[in-house]
Amino acid sequence: MEPKTTPRKMPIGIQDFEKLRNFGCVYVDKTEYVWRLVSEPAPYFLSRPRRFGKSLLLTTLKAYFQGKKELFAGLAIAELETEWQEYPVLHLDFNSGAYSNLDEFKDSLDILLHRQEEVFGVDEKEKTFPARFEGLIYRAYRKTGKQVVILVDEYDKPLLESLGDEKLNA
């Protein structure tokens, strides 16, 4: 008699690494490449076609940099990584916002920054988006003493939704 195995769930519509792992979904282990990527620190711009796993990769990086070692049990990176340090992560996901006009863009950007400010604090003197973002990076570093990881997902959505708006593209 063969041992009974629990069928693994297919991750249909799940683009978040932590959810995928916690729900016991099928996951094709590419964490060896994640480890290689982070072992040679440099800024990276990862461009791939739609539906090629960019969001899953970014949430995998987020979990890694947040030091969530338990999520990587049984994966290649668990054998490769020896330190498992936790870093402050600013994860900006532009997928959920609306960007068809300037007011929508500002509202969406305000919400993205506000979510990060809930974690790392706010300075009322920072009025503009660039000042708030710079302040977030500064406070995240001051709070932890570690370099800040910035992950930007769906960076192209605001651009694609505003293509026809001359005011936004000026």
ABEGO torsion letter per residue (X at the ends): XBBBBBBBBBBBGBABAAAAAAAGBBBBBAAAAAAAAAABBBBBBBBBBBGAGAAAAAAAAAAAAAGBAAAABGBAAAAABAAGBBBBBBBBBAAABBAABAAAAAAAAAAAAAAAAAAAEBBAABABAAAAAAAAAAAAAAAAGBBBBBBBBGAAAAAAAAAABAAAAX
